[in-house]
Amino acid sequence: MKLTVLGKSPAWTDANGACSGYLIEGEDGGVLLLDCGNGVFGKLRARRDYREVEAVVISHLHADHLLDLVPFSYALTVGPDAGTRRPRLLAPTGAASFFRHLVGTWDSEDLVARAFAIEEYEADEELAHGGISIRPRAVPHFGPTHAIELIDPGGGRIVFGADGRFSERLIAAARGADVLIAEATLIEPDPAPIAERGHMSAREAGELAERAGVGRLVLTHISDELDLGRALAEARGGFAGPVEIAAEGSSWTV
């Protein structure tokens, strides 16, 4: 299983970048997309034919993780091969209603439903596609959010923490993963009580990775306006293993 970064920006997009989006390619040739934030569809098209995407997994219903489902939906419904494919769209409970409300403000509210076969999931539900096991794990953020655990048939594990802050839930979801992709939005740890927080710092991401015993830590959801060298140093101060910052085109195979 190979994961490639298409976009890693936080809620405001990096220069020439994209928000949350990751291409997953299985050993059997299956192609999945994990999150589809603004800018991701164009980045996907630069690497693969969008018609090859068999399933899209959405971690939570925030704009920077799903807005490019809109151009993707137009491509599938009015593009050159409209109607020939209808990929699975695995999204949290309430997603179908959310998408109707979103696109209904300017177009037919069934746009996304016509383009994708929407399947709403519950936390901890056992999902699969193309031989890859997909497990959504509820983690604390602003609103319902899921870390996404991807397990290769050979046992390799990549855990995408979505926008989950430092928590015992995320530590448990990531425990023993080969690769943990964890958000590091904040320059400094948030002084607010932990129960009120939605994000974490690079130092906290490092400490979380250390407690989870992961093989590698990848920092994501971090702006290009921050001091990335400092972020790396902070994360390495908390985690003894290899650390890097997600960048477009970076990939890991397990």
Phi, psi and omega per residue, in radians:
M1 nan 2.284 -3.123
K2 -2.105 2.302 3.058
L3 -1.986 2.261 3.133
T4 -2.155 2.347 3.134
V5 -1.335 2.197 2.983
L6 -1.746 -0.620 3.113
G7 -2.729 2.524 -3.104
K8 -2.381 0.141 -3.059
S9 -1.150 2.743 2.953
P10 -1.345 -2.697 -3.047
A11 -1.133 -0.384 3.028
W12 -1.906 2.306 -2.932
T13 -1.320 2.408 3.003
D14 -1.044 2.751 3.018
A15 -1.022 2.193 -3.125
N16 1.058 0.349 -3.073
G17 -1.884 -2.818 3.108
A18 -2.643 2.785 3.076
C19 -1.402 -2.790 -2.917
S20 -1.088 2.156 3.075
G21 -2.985 2.308 -3.070
Y22 -2.431 2.289 3.120
L23 -1.593 2.232 3.129
I24 -1.996 2.176 3.123
E25 -2.139 2.111 -3.114
G26 -1.498 2.882 -3.137
E27 -1.091 -0.486 -3.113
D28 -1.538 0.125 3.126
G29 1.632 -0.047 3.110
G30 -1.133 2.539 -3.091
V31 -2.185 2.144 3.113
L32 -2.168 2.768 3.035
L33 -2.149 2.238 3.100
L34 -1.848 1.949 -3.026
D35 1.170 2.674 -3.080
C36 -2.587 1.082 -3.124
G37 -1.269 3.043 -3.090
N38 -1.020 2.300 -3.111
G39 1.629 -0.240 -3.024
V40 -1.244 -0.646 -3.060
F41 -1.069 -0.743 3.095
G42 -1.122 -0.684 3.105
K43 -1.143 -0.683 3.072
L44 -1.049 -0.802 -3.085
R45 -1.124 -0.455 3.099
A46 -1.234 -0.280 -3.066
R47 -2.015 -0.661 -3.078
R48 -2.461 2.748 2.980
D49 -1.239 2.178 -3.093
Y50 -1.054 -0.392 3.118
R51 -1.193 -0.264 3.136
E52 -1.450 -0.236 -3.130
V53 -1.267 2.107 -3.071
E54 -1.637 -0.426 -3.112
A55 -2.730 2.594 3.054
V56 -2.151 2.331 3.108
V57 -1.992 2.215 -3.141
I58 -1.919 2.213 -3.065
S59 -1.354 -0.628 3.105
H60 -2.885 2.857 -2.944
L61 -1.618 1.005 3.023
H62 -1.947 2.559 -2.977
A63 -0.945 -0.757 -3.052
D64 -1.272 0.034 3.089
H65 -2.033 0.013 -3.060
L66 -2.628 -0.117 -3.000
L67 -1.046 -0.529 -3.121
D68 -1.405 0.109 2.868
L69 -1.110 -0.396 -3.132
V70 -1.205 -1.006 3.076
P71 -1.084 -0.572 3.078
F72 -1.066 -0.749 3.134
S73 -1.129 -0.706 3.091
Y74 -1.100 -0.722 3.128
A75 -1.037 -0.714 -3.098
L76 -1.333 -0.402 -3.056
T77 -1.847 -0.445 3.139
V78 -2.277 0.039 3.124
G79 -1.284 -3.088 -3.050
P80 -0.998 -0.575 -3.138
D81 -1.990 0.668 -3.070
A82 -0.932 2.330 3.038
G83 1.472 -0.054 -3.101
T84 -1.459 -0.363 -3.140
R85 -2.408 2.576 3.089
R86 -2.463 1.510 -3.085
P87 -1.106 2.767 3.010
R88 -1.233 2.499 3.032
L89 -2.193 1.803 -3.117
L90 -1.640 2.016 -3.015
A91 -2.528 2.786 -3.060
P92 -1.103 2.818 3.080
T93 -0.893 2.327 -3.113
G94 1.643 -0.048 -3.056
A95 -1.120 -0.723 -3.085
A96 -1.052 -0.781 3.099
S97 -1.133 -0.720 3.127
F98 -1.043 -0.797 -3.112
F99 -1.167 -0.653 3.090
R100 -1.067 -0.775 -3.140
H101 -1.139 -0.740 -3.105
L102 -1.069 -1.012 -3.047
V103 -1.364 -0.337 3.121
G104 -1.201 -0.202 3.104
T105 -1.274 -0.280 3.122
W106 -2.465 -0.238 -3.057
D107 -2.533 -3.066 3.091
S108 -1.043 2.276 -3.019
E109 -1.198 -0.210 3.141
D110 -1.650 0.235 -3.093
L111 -0.917 -0.950 -3.088
V112 -1.159 -0.672 -3.133
A113 -1.169 -0.531 3.075
R114 -1.297 -0.537 -3.093
A115 -1.439 -0.637 -3.027
F116 -2.186 2.646 2.972
A117 -1.540 1.723 -3.034
I118 -1.344 2.241 3.072
E119 -2.214 1.966 3.140
E120 -1.446 2.361 -3.138
Y121 -1.993 2.771 3.011
E122 -1.822 2.708 3.056
A123 -0.982 2.439 3.104
D124 1.261 0.109 3.075
E125 -1.209 2.482 3.134
E126 -1.546 1.947 3.135
L127 -2.008 2.901 3.104
A128 -2.800 2.665 2.988
H129 -2.778 2.307 3.082
G130 1.005 0.587 3.137
G131 1.487 -0.118 3.134
I132 -1.684 2.198 3.043
S133 -1.397 2.406 -3.076
I134 -2.205 2.067 -3.102
R135 -2.174 1.951 3.061
P136 -1.434 2.249 -3.120
R137 -2.090 2.152 -3.123
A138 -1.116 2.253 3.099
V139 -2.334 2.678 -3.107
P140 -1.269 2.331 3.052
H141 -2.769 -2.711 3.017
F142 -1.655 1.745 -3.075
G143 1.572 2.922 -3.104
P144 -0.994 2.188 -3.058
T145 -2.480 2.588 -3.068
H146 -2.294 2.183 2.841
A147 -1.189 2.509 -3.118
I148 -1.994 2.048 3.122
E149 -1.697 2.177 3.133
L150 -1.976 2.195 -3.071
I151 -2.154 2.091 3.117
D152 -1.280 2.677 3.094
P153 -0.950 -0.503 3.113
G154 -1.421 -0.050 3.102
G155 1.778 -0.111 3.081
G156 -1.119 2.453 -3.063
R157 -2.245 2.274 2.960
I158 -2.070 2.274 3.109
V159 -2.040 2.144 3.053
F160 -1.739 2.010 -3.064
G161 -1.341 -0.011 -3.047
A162 0.928 -2.324 3.127
D163 -1.826 0.441 -3.110
G164 -1.160 2.303 3.089
R165 -1.357 3.089 3.077
F166 -1.024 2.185 -3.122
S167 -2.863 2.765 3.060
E168 -1.141 -0.548 3.120
R169 -1.118 -0.761 -3.139
L170 -1.233 -0.646 3.069
I171 -1.029 -0.782 -3.133
A172 -1.137 -0.721 -3.134
A173 -1.133 -0.610 -3.048
A174 -1.572 -0.152 -2.960
R175 -0.937 2.140 3.074
G176 1.340 0.134 -3.115
A177 -1.146 2.580 3.040
D178 -1.165 -0.723 3.123
V179 -2.358 2.278 2.992
L180 -1.976 2.163 3.056
I181 -1.826 1.912 -2.985
A182 -2.169 2.474 -3.126
E183 -1.280 2.597 -3.137
A184 -2.526 1.035 -3.034
T185 -1.175 -0.632 -2.932
L186 -1.551 2.510 3.046
I187 -1.246 -0.785 3.127
E188 -2.160 2.703 3.039
P189 -0.949 2.425 -3.137
D190 -1.190 2.212 -3.133
P191 -1.313 -0.172 -3.131
A192 -1.171 2.707 3.052
P193 -0.921 2.447 -2.995
I194 -1.021 -0.552 -3.131
A195 -1.171 -0.301 -3.108
E196 -1.761 0.001 -3.011
R197 -1.623 2.693 3.111
G198 -2.075 -0.283 -3.054
H199 -2.350 3.055 3.096
M200 -2.432 2.939 3.130
S201 -1.631 2.963 3.101
A202 -1.081 -0.673 3.122
R203 -1.075 -0.773 3.129
E204 -1.145 -0.648 3.088
A205 -1.074 -0.717 3.093
G206 -1.096 -0.772 3.140
E207 -1.142 -0.647 3.103
L208 -1.137 -0.769 3.124
A209 -1.076 -0.685 3.122
E210 -1.115 -0.801 -3.137
R211 -1.159 -0.552 -3.134
A212 -1.412 -0.254 3.121
G213 1.157 0.715 -3.121
V214 -1.432 2.868 3.136
G215 -1.417 -0.625 -3.082
R216 -2.595 2.495 3.098
L217 -1.994 2.270 3.062
V218 -2.082 2.116 3.115
L219 -1.479 2.318 3.136
T220 -2.405 -3.121 -3.135
H221 0.951 0.741 -3.093
I222 -2.233 2.288 -3.018
S223 -1.311 2.552 3.033
D224 -1.225 -0.119 3.077
E225 -1.456 -0.161 3.115
L226 -1.533 2.933 3.072
D227 -1.432 1.705 -3.045
L228 -1.230 -0.541 3.062
G229 -1.095 -0.723 3.094
R230 -1.149 -0.694 3.130
A231 -1.057 -0.755 3.097
L232 -1.065 -0.786 -3.135
A233 -1.092 -0.714 3.134
E234 -1.117 -0.778 -3.137
A235 -1.129 -0.707 3.130
R236 -1.175 -0.397 3.063
G237 -1.228 -0.336 -3.136
G238 -1.878 -0.267 -3.028
F239 -2.312 2.261 -3.068
A240 -1.437 -0.256 -3.107
G241 -1.534 -3.089 3.139
P242 -1.169 2.426 -3.139
V243 -2.284 2.447 3.011
E244 -2.590 2.908 3.100
I245 -1.806 2.315 3.131
A246 -0.995 2.417 3.106
A247 -2.477 2.588 3.134
E248 -0.938 2.212 -3.139
G249 1.636 -0.269 3.072
S250 -1.087 2.506 -3.120
S251 -2.536 2.743 3.107
W252 -2.446 2.435 -3.138
T253 -2.105 2.317 3.087
V254 -2.198 nan nan
